[in-house]
Amino acid sequence: MKYALNVCAALLLAGTLLAADQPAQPAKVKQIKVQPDKGADVSSLKSIVQSITRDAKTNDQKAISVYNFMLISHFHCAYPQEKEKIPALKCVNVYGWGLCGGLHAVQGSLYRELGWKWRFVGWSTPGHTTVEAEYDGRWHYLDSFLKFYAWMPDPADPTKRTIAGEEDIKQNPGIVTDNFVMDESRKLYYAKDNRFVVIDGKANWTAPSFLGCGDPPNGVLTGTKSSKQGVSPPGWAVVQFDGNYSADVNLAPGYSLTLTWEAIKDAWFWGASKKAPEHSCSDKDYRNDPVAGPIHEPYRSANPKRSWANGKLTFSPDLSSEAVLKSLAAVDNAKWEGGALAAADAAKPASVTIELQSPYVISRAQGEAEVDSAEVSTDGGKKWKKVALADFSADVAGSYSALVKLTFSKPLKALKLEAIVQCNRGALPYLSPGKNKVAVSLADAKELGDNKLVVTYAYNMGSRGKTYEQLCDSGNEIAKGHSAVWSDKPTVVQKTFAAADLPATIEIDIPTPKDKQPVYPRMLFVRREVISANAKPLPLPEGAAEAKPAAADELKELPNPFTIGYTAPAPVKPRKTVTKAFELQLGHAVSQEGEVAENHFIKTAPKETWFMLVGGELKGLPAAKEIAAARLMIPVVNAHPRAPTKAAVTLLAAPFEANKPYDFAKLGEPAGTGILPKQPETGNY
């Protein structure tokens, strides 16, 4: 047999040779896990629910945690496309988008992990697929596609309320009509008793927002009214609960996996689609959302719409040791010699086979090596195709594993293969403001041998100049980057571990200046690499600064996003209300360009900005610290005929003089806003 003869020849030539095209696996280090303590553990469906519900005390709270996880990890877009059905865990890690049935299939798979029954319920008006969970003896409806759920009274529950099911809403529409109010400024809905307002001097900014992409509450009523009998298959459309997929990261020496939070131009995979995947409603899904908004806010400057993210799987082996052979999937007539891979029989060409495999789908691939030819197989070596090593993207796109066979006659002194992979930004292991504990572990630390595991985090620090109270008073969104800045200088944390060091914990402080408000850092990448004892890790970003421990008073935190919505806010305490009338004098209008007019449209445009100056003396008011809220009434005689207009009031940092220009630098921050409804096309306003 040819195979047996090749084995014998290999043994005679050198002890460091492998059999021709030997179907052996590289000596991989398995299940390299990097898990921050505040994030979701997306290594399995079970680990997801265990990590996101860790603070839940009731089943309603567990359901909200699953719903919140879906808001963070998924967005609206047409279904992902692959040759086979897509397991829910793959949808979480690789894609993070889908239509209603697909998103709710992922949600249903998490309900199953909690031990609950689930059922899909279809609507005909509008066309929509929902999912319900059964716990505490009844069905409950949370819609991560529409972004909606509703509370209803429940005397039997210790909290006296529970999340309503679709049948509850059908029988009692008041659950929706009586309990939600639209925020005209932000164009979404809040529960009537839990709104983004300032209560006793504190902004209730963690009030859950609903229907943020523009769907009306009436759609929930017509939908539940037209609903069909629920069914409970383990999946919906292209998304199935289970399947042949593992989220394990397994790397042999010489490999690195770098996952980033940003997209590489056109480096996406979406089956046969010719259009890039992105959220169909711009940034509506997160800019006012206290759950997903703060986590996704740092990346909106690059692209407000949520889309795909990329990483790089790189094989750049250390050729200084014969141990490099253990990282290869197969060799034929090849040996290690003098810091290179060479032909054992110089009269014949040699070949080495490298495996590119990760939990993330490949969108592009390339290589660098002086070889005679390159071949690729995406079916485990059954079929091979010759490719151009400089770019073989078209031959591996859509694969999770590919074999690359390199044939050479001259010694191979340098070798690098790189696959760009696609990942879901909403499922990556982000860091949070404050103190982070990142657990690093392997399935079996002994597999590392004499090699080393290097874990690197890189991110940009940020902060916000406005408080949430100021954002509220200004009518601003909580996650649209208002008064928030992120450094251009990367901060890095890099730790190197030997087998004896693992498992381990990395402590990372994300501080906030004392006079600023916390935001999530802008994550750049998290990298896992296995290197030989004498090799160096991949280079750090240029100009990177090493992270340092922070002072305790700078470790400001934001709430656990998975717990937002657990509890209702405390009732608003009655306050004494005093009404006083002051006669204010209409001054004049001024433009940013220095023009003056007795009257003019108040407007802000790219080339023309006008403010109206109003003066007057406010006598007899209580001290400022005693005023919880104030209202300024302004008569409006003309407004835009085709759209509502937001008007803002700012206090002046210096008085104005009659009919003279005003320095716009002396305008204060907006102290309040109001919405002017659109003016009728004809007639008086």
Salt bridges, closest charged atoms under 4 A:
ASP21 OD2 - LYS405 NZ 3.64
ASP41 OD2 - LYS33 NZ 2.76
ASP60 OD1 - HIS140 ND1 3.93
GLU82 OE1 - LYS90 NZ 2.91
GLU113 OE1 - LYS46 NZ 3.91
GLU113 OE2 - ARG112 NH2 3.34
GLU132 OE1 - ARG119 NE 2.90
ASP143 OD1 - HIS104 NE2 3.19
ASP143 OD2 - HIS128 NE2 2.68
GLU167 OE1 - LYS170 NZ 3.82
ASP168 OD1 - ARG138 NH2 3.15
ASP183 OD2 - ARG186 NH1 2.82
GLU184 OE1 - LYS187 NZ 3.29
ASP200 OD1 - ARG575 NH1 3.96
ASP242 OD2 - ARG112 NH1 2.78
ASP266 OD2 - LYS265 NZ 3.96
GLU278 OE2 - LYS305 NZ 3.17
ASP283 OD1 - ARG287 NH1 2.71
ASP283 OD2 - ARG300 NH2 2.43
ASP285 OD1 - HIS279 ND1 3.47
ASP285 OD2 - ARG306 NH1 3.08
GLU297 OE1 - ARG464 NH2 2.83
GLU337 OE2 - LYS335 NZ 3.04
GLU355 OE1 - LYS28 NZ 2.89
ASP395 OD1 - LYS385 NZ 2.80
GLU447 OE2 - LYS30 NZ 2.99
GLU477 OE2 - LYS480 NZ 3.92
GLU477 OE1 - HIS482 NE2 2.64
ASP509 OD1 - LYS435 NZ 3.06
ASP553 OD2 - LYS514 NZ 3.21
GLU557 OE2 - LYS38 NZ 3.39
GLU608 OE1 - LYS603 NZ 3.18
GLU617 OE2 - LYS619 NZ 4.00
GLU657 OE1 - LYS660 NZ 3.21
GLU669 OE1 - LYS466 NZ 3.37
